[in-house]
Amino acid sequence: MKFCFIGPVKDRIKSRRCEAQKMDTMLGINLIAMNPEVRAGRPYLLGTTITVADIAIAKIFHRLEPEEIAENHNLTLPQVYAALAYYYDHKAEIDANIQERRRLAAEMKEKRVGSRHQSLFG
């Protein structure tokens, strides 16, 4: 099976060539971005700083419906579904990142990193 990729950077000549060859046209929804300077390079929703992992956590751990996630994070449903689709396509990698961040948070909590007050018990 042949595919023709159409996106914002493709020119019209390639688009016409696809139509002439009767190929399947694969359309991309460009809502997920990655930038080493935003959210430590983790995938996030374009135009926000909300990561794909944030959406996955809301859905899986907090058991929120996509509509609730959209409302709580001021997102559109297409953004939520794009994040969930990306998550399920990269599940192992994102799950490993979530676990690492949870481990780091527990370690920092144990060391009282960022705490302004001394422990009442120590």
Secondary structure, DSSP 8 states (H G I E B T S, - for coil): --EEEE-TTS-HHHHHHHHHHT-EEEE----EE-BTTBGGG--EETTS--BHHHHHHHHHTS---HHHHHHHHT--HHHHHHHHHHHHHTHHHHHHHHHHHHHHHHHHHHTTTT--S--TT-
